[in-house]
Structures are given as C-alpha cells and as structure tokens.
Amino acid sequence: MEENKKEKFLDPSKIISQIGVQNGSIVADFGCGPGYFSFPFAKAVGSEGKVYAIDVLQHIVEFVENKAKNAGVMNVVAVRANVEKENGSKIDSDAVDWVILKDILFQNQKKEILLAEAYRVLKHGGKVLLIEWNKGGSAIGPQDNLRISQEEAKKLFVKVGFEIEKTIDAGNFHYGFVAIKK
C-alpha cells in the first residue's frame, strides 16, 4: 500500500533515466527501507550489476531479502548495517559506483558521518544520488523543521569532498541532485 502511494509522488524509473546508471554498476542503497529504489536500480544495473540494500532495522532487511527471493531478483543483497557510523556500511572502500540516499539525510543526526561513509565506499568518479523532501509548504512527509534544504544539503556534500554534478527533477514534493567523488 505504502509503495503505491509513493509512486504518485516519486517515480524511481524517471529519476534513474535522468542520471545515466550503467549496466554492471555496483550500487549501495543507504537506508533502503522496503527497497523502493533498490529494486528499480537492480533492474537498471542488470544481472552483471549488484545493489546492496542497507538498513539498520532487521525486519526491513528481512523484508527486502524476501521480496528479492519472491521476485527472483538475484542482484539485490540485503545488509543490516548502521551507515551513521564510520565504516558502518560493511562495504569495502572504493567499491561502488553509486550510493543512493533517499529521504535519509533529514533523519540522521550525524549527517557528515553518513556522507563520509558514502564517500569512502565510492570508487573515484563514483556518484551519490540524493533525494530529499522539499522544505516548506507540503502537508505530506516529515515536519518542515526536520527537512534539510537543497542548499544546505549541497553545502554538506561539498564540505565532505563531493562535487555537485547536476540537479534532477524529483517530482513535486522532493528535490534531487547527483554528486561525484573526485
């Protein structure tokens, strides 16, 4: 039910089409939740690619594992890990092409540690897709005081060492951008 509601607001396939995900890419979905982006990315990277669906909650990890198994999706690997800790993702350094951060930055107190972990696991030239709730005026989503503006988010990324590559259309309720590890 929740997934169907989200599709009206945020379309992963439209977002993926804007960012040029390559077949065979390795992806880490930090704070994957039910795999709303993990599974569309798994399709985009194909059987040669892999998606690490990472969440701190065991029941979420089990849900994603079962969903992958039931759907016959072999390139999604569910991982229980805490990305708010240094080396918390359990992924090797310089190992992935993409990190997905969808509606996770606003939830984390340790934003710089989270972004540093994304930076660590990315290969040189690897990219982060950030999707966050727009600040102001929306009755859906988290309280406005919890949200982070696009400008604030971009400043955090630059502070950690990323370069902002481009802004993308993430629908009416979210903003999005791609940052690259240089």
N, C-alpha and C positions, 0 to 999 in steps of 0.2 A: 504493500500500500504506500509506504513512505517513498519508495523509489519512483512510483508512477507520479506522485505529486511533484517530485523534484524535476522530472523530465520536462515539465511545463516551464520551469524557471531556468534550468541549466541543462544544456544538451552536450554531453561529452563528445559525441561524434563531430559536432560543429566546431568544438574547441580543438579537437585533435586535427581537424582538417586545416586549421589556421597555423599550426606550429611545425608541420613537417616531420613527424615522427617516422623514423626509418624502420623498415623490416629488419629484424635481427637485433634491434635495440634492447638494452637491459634497462629496466625501469624500477625505481623504488617509490612506492606509494606510501608516504608517511601519514599515519593516522587514517588508514584506508576506510574505516567504517565498514559498511556492508559490501564494499567493492564497487561503488558507483562509478569510479574512474578506473579501477584496476581491470575490470573485465573489458571495457572498450579499448583500453591500452593493450591488453593481451591480444585482442583481435588485430590491432594496428601493427604490433611488432611481429606477428606471425609465429609460426612454430619454431623458427630459429631464434626468436627473442624470448625474454622472460620478464615477468613482473613479480617483484617482491611486494606483497600486500602486508604492510606492517601496522600493527596496532598494539596498544598496551593492554587491552582487555581480552582475556582468554576467550570469552564467549563470542566475541567478534571474530577472532582468529578461527575458531571452530566453525562459525557460520560461513566464512569465506572458503575454508577448506571443503566443507560440504557442498557449497554452491559450485565450486570448481569441479569437484568429483561428479556431482549430479549432471552438470552441463557438459562433461567430457572435455573440460578446458585443462590442458596439461601444462601450460606455461605460466600458471599463477601459483606462486609459492607463498603461503600464509606464514607470517613470522610474528611471534609475540615479542615485542621489544619496546623500550622506552626511548623515543627519539629526543627527549628533553635532557638526556644525559650525554656527556662526552663519550663517543664510541658506542652510543646506546642502540643504534640500529642493528647491530650484529652483522653489518655488511663490511667487507674489506674496503680499505681506502682505494680511491681511483678505480672503482669497479663498475659504475653505472653511467649510462648515457643521459638518463632523465631522472629527476626527482619530482614527484607530484606533491604539492602542498595545497590541498583543497579544504577550505574552511577549517584550518587547523591553527594558523598563526594567531588568530584572535583568542583562541582557547588556552594558549600557552603563556605562562609567566616568564619562562626562560627563552624568549624569542631568539636572542643571539646564539644561544647554545644550539637550538633547533636548526638555525640557518648554518651554523658552523658544521654541524653534523651532515647537513645536505652537501655543503662544500667539500667535506672530507671524502664522502663516498663517490662523488662525481669524478669522472675522468676529466683530464684537461680538455676544455671545449664542451664539456657536458652542460646540460641545461636544467633549470628549475622552471616548472610551470606553477605559478601561484594563482590561485582563485580564492578570493575573499569577498565577504559581504560588503556592499556599498555602505558608506556611512551616511546616515540621515534619511529620514522620510519613509522608511519601509516598515510596515506593520508585521512582516514576516521575518524570521531569522532572529539572531541574538539581539539583546538590548543594544541600543546605539552606543552607549558608553563602553561596551566591551569590544566594539568593532575597531579596526585599525584602518586609517585612510590609506589610499593608494600612495600618496606622497610619503607618509610615514613608513609604509612597507618598503618602498623603493630606497629610502634613506638607510633602513636597516640592512637591506641586501648589499648596498654599496659599501657600508661600513664593514661588513664581513668579508668583502673582496670580490663580490659579483659585479658584473657589468649588465645593465638593463639592456636587453636586445630589442624587445618590442612589446607594445601593449596589444592586447587582443580583445575581441568582443566576447564577453562572458554573459550576455543577456541583460535583463533589466534590473536585476537585484544584486548582481555581483560585478566585480572588476577582475581583470586578469592581466598578467604580463609574464614574459619569459625573460629569465636572467641567465647569463652564461658565466661559467667558471673560466677565467682567463689565466 
